[in-house]
């Protein structure tokens, strides 16, 4: 039996997704006639089970052009052995094409490789991503898009967070004001929160912008900590490694602290981003979106592997390529 599911990278079901299932066996040649070709659709809850699937190697392909495949678990094609039960998961996101899905695998075992840095280049396009990694971010707090604050933060402008000016148009120099974000749900507990970053990268003199973070599995117990995992420290670098103690949690919040020693200047926050891995983040794969059509060079590096290169031709929709790596 084969069970096929369709979710996003937070493990939320993406229902009613059509896909094709094509076997490799032939029942005729000249021309070749495939023994098994069919199509099916996941249910509204994002899953469908197919029984009486003959042993074979199957290519499973999504049919919905409005969705990009951010990854699959396991890779396609999938080998189904006699009397076995297999699962296959599409991890989807709204299409932002042209796009390129890069899968990275061990050349000997064909097992996926985690934490591989994938760089693509084509003329003026140079981008890099890391397999098994995803991000959540926030760049708009207007209208109360956060859990709470102390009343000293100005959230009235979309895309900007500042101190609240007093009646004279200046800022208090005697307080530190704070705001706590809404909860971010990464969809499972097999999580690692990797880095915290924010913009802008620099602040004027006499301005303080700091963060603490918290994670849990009950969406209720929020113990905010800094880079050493205690409540006594704060993140002050605009890109910071998050403490290992946060791993294994599903829910995440950040708290931003703002203060000034200059009554005519305020901290300014434009955006916050967290890099993470979790249950439904595509393993050993990464998706480049909204790129231009063309032929791309693909360069991949990973711990304990020899650097590997390849090329990928990107059209107007979603394209894909697999890079095989040899252990060093």
Buried (B, 14 or more C-beta within 10 A) or exposed (E): EBBBBBBBBBBEBBBBBEBBBBBEEEEEEEEEEEEBEEEBBBBEEBBBBBEEBEEBEBEBBBEBEEBBBBBBBBBBBBEBEEEEEBBBBBBBBEBEBBBBBBBBBBEEEEEBBBBBBBBBEBEEEEBBBBBBBBBBEBBBBBEEEBEEBEEBBBBEEEEBBBBBBEEEEBBBEEEBBBBBBBBBBBBBEBBBBBBBBBEEEEBEEEBBBBBBBBBBEEEEEBEBBBBEEEEEBBBEEBEBEBBEBBBBBBBBBBBBBBBBEEBEBBBBBEBBBBBBBBBBBBBBBBBBBEBEBEEBEBBBBBEEBEEBEBEBEBEEEBBBBBBBBEEE
